[in-house]
Amino acid sequence: MKIFSYLLVLQQVYCFAPIALTRRHCSQLNAEYDFDVAIIGCGVGGHGAALHARGQGLKTAVFSGRDVGGTCVNRGCVPSKALLAASGRVRDMKDASHLESLGINVEGEVTYDRQAVADHAKNLANTVKGNLENSLIGLDVSVIEGRGILAGPNKIKDDQSGKIYTAKNIILAPGSIPFVPPGVTVDEKTVYTSDGALNLDFVPEWVAIIGSGYIGLEFSDVYTALGSEVTFIEALPMLMPTFDREIAKQAERMLIRPRAIDYRLGVFASEVTPGEQGKKPCTIKMIDANTKEHVETIEVDAVMVATGRVPNTKDMGLESMNIETNRGFVAVDEKMRVKTSADGEVIDNLYCIGDANGVMMLAHAASAQGISAVENICGREHVVNHEAVPAACFTHPEIAMVGLTEEQAVERAEKEGWTLGKSQGNFRANSKALAEGEGAGIAKVLFNKETEKIVGVHIIGIHAADLIQECANAVEQGTTVRELSMMVHTHPTLCEVLDEAFKGAVGMSSH
């Protein structure tokens, strides 16, 4: 037992120790600079860049801004998954007909402890944040608590101490903050962004969600599971405007119509006034998105503002490097090198990753960009294929996608002169899905008929977020639908929904 414990300790130390020098190392440090690489921001992107930089033998610093983990870990994708997990269990246990179909009866009322659910989300965020901090310390990354501010070429000022640090290469990874439209007053109590919503200070009887994208859709899932009525307010004439249209229609049928959700389309929330919990309602005045004429005023218990995010680049010294932003976004080239403007010149040894460059505002995309930036710092040319980066919406059931929507694929095929193919797998024909009582949903594969390469995949159904990875890998590697159709998929598993689609693309049948 002692030997096992000793080996376990050695394994843990090894996992977080600086990697031994290999041929892939590219240590650059000289007496002129404090660090090889300094990273401003410590979200998922900055953290991923730091780990990879240390793996290449580079002396690395991270300016955390007192926010290790950034939005995703502390106020975004991690704690929201905890709320979705807890509320999803409540929904499942209240679904008597589903349980009865499985031979299960639940007697009595299904209840939940709101504060305990909120604590679950908070505790998860703190745990993951601690893990990130430990991984940085274990790899000997210098974690500087202040926010980093550019102070000129190769220079960063710590806003906490005022000290100037130098680095041969600088990576900007400041992340983003919620966008609040004009006329909307946020108090983070009754009118709140996703930051305030994650606190789950109370469960409103009626909540309006401004915006019907990923964030709004996920929180509608949480709120309706916990007993709220939801009203979506969407400026565009359709719900889920960024989703593939066929998938959006499926989502409306599965996630909107059966639940206590209604919506207003083609309207702006021109004026939103906070209320007082249990005493005074919030007021929302709506105007027509085209005519700007007043159409309706409603009073609700709470308002969630889910209208997207904007880069957190204000007051970080970009002007010291003559960098012009577009609505706060920093222009970069395909290697993540910062440009003085969209049409400007590349600035040597300065990179920008994640939400701040606006290329693809996803945590894992930020991490991929950070790793790519380090590869380019080391002289190994690398470009992230963003069309191979998957995305997911963690509703019940989930939605996931990679590559082009069908609408985008039709346009590209016409422009480039190739024929678009489409094949579909169905969860209702999948043994595992039926065993779970989750037969609703589809997997749609879009491909180039001439090359047989995949250009997009869209899934709505149980565990779609996990299923999409096989498709993302296929897009990245250029694997064809014919090659995928001949690969063996475990039976009985959900991945056979994809097997059906792959085989159908080349005229085969799946059993």
HELIX and SHEET records of a PDB file:
HELIX    1   1 LYS A    2  PHE A   16  1                                  15    
HELIX    2   2 VAL A   44  GLY A   55  1                                  12    
HELIX    3   3 GLY A   70  ARG A   75  1                                   6    
HELIX    4   4 CYS A   77  LYS A   94  1                                  18    
HELIX    5   5 ALA A   96  SER A  101  1                                   6    
HELIX    6   6 ARG A  114  GLY A  138  1                                  25    
HELIX    7   7 SER A  194  ALA A  197  1                                   4    
HELIX    8   8 TYR A  214  ALA A  225  1                                  12    
HELIX    9   9 ARG A  245  ALA A  251  1                                   7    
HELIX   10  10 GLU A  252  ILE A  256  3                                   5    
HELIX   11  11 LEU A  318  MET A  321  5                                   4    
HELIX   12  12 GLY A  354  ASN A  357  5                                   4    
HELIX   13  13 ALA A  363  ILE A  377  1                                  15    
HELIX   14  14 HIS A  386  ALA A  388  5                                   3    
HELIX   15  15 GLU A  406  GLU A  416  1                                  11    
HELIX   16  16 PHE A  427  ALA A  429  5                                   3    
HELIX   17  17 SER A  431  ALA A  435  1                                   5    
HELIX   18  18 ALA A  464  GLN A  477  1                                  14    
HELIX   19  19 VAL A  481  SER A  485  1                                   5    
HELIX   20  20 GLU A  496  ALA A  505  1                                  10    
SHEET    1   A 6 SER A 142  ILE A 144  0                                        
SHEET    2   A 6 THR A  60  PHE A  63  1                                        
SHEET    3   A 6 PHE A  35  ILE A  40  1                                        
SHEET    4   A 6 ILE A 164  LEU A 172  1                                        
SHEET    5   A 6 LYS A 155  ASP A 158 -1                                        
SHEET    6   A 6 GLY A 148  LEU A 150 -1                                        
SHEET    1   B 6 SER A 142  ILE A 144  0                                        
SHEET    2   B 6 THR A  60  PHE A  63  1                                        
SHEET    3   B 6 PHE A  35  ILE A  40  1                                        
SHEET    4   B 6 ILE A 164  LEU A 172  1                                        
SHEET    5   B 6 VAL A 346  CYS A 352  1                                        
SHEET    6   B 6 ARG A 337  LYS A 339 -1                                        
SHEET    1   C 2 SER A 176  PRO A 178  0                                        
SHEET    2   C 2 ARG A 309  PRO A 311 -1                                        
SHEET    1   D 5 VAL A 191  TYR A 192  0                                        
SHEET    2   D 5 ALA A 302  VAL A 305  1                                        
SHEET    3   D 5 TRP A 206  ILE A 210  1                                        
SHEET    4   D 5 GLU A 229  GLU A 234  1                                        
SHEET    5   D 5 ILE A 261  LEU A 265  1                                        
SHEET    1   E 3 VAL A 267  THR A 273  0                                        
SHEET    2   E 3 CYS A 282  ASP A 288 -1                                        
SHEET    3   E 3 HIS A 294  VAL A 300 -1                                        
SHEET    1   F 5 ALA A 391  CYS A 393  0                                        
SHEET    2   F 5 GLU A 398  GLY A 403 -1                                        
SHEET    3   F 5 ILE A 454  GLY A 461 -1                                        
SHEET    4   F 5 ILE A 442  ASN A 448 -1                                        
SHEET    5   F 5 LEU A 420  ASN A 426 -1                                        
END                                                                             
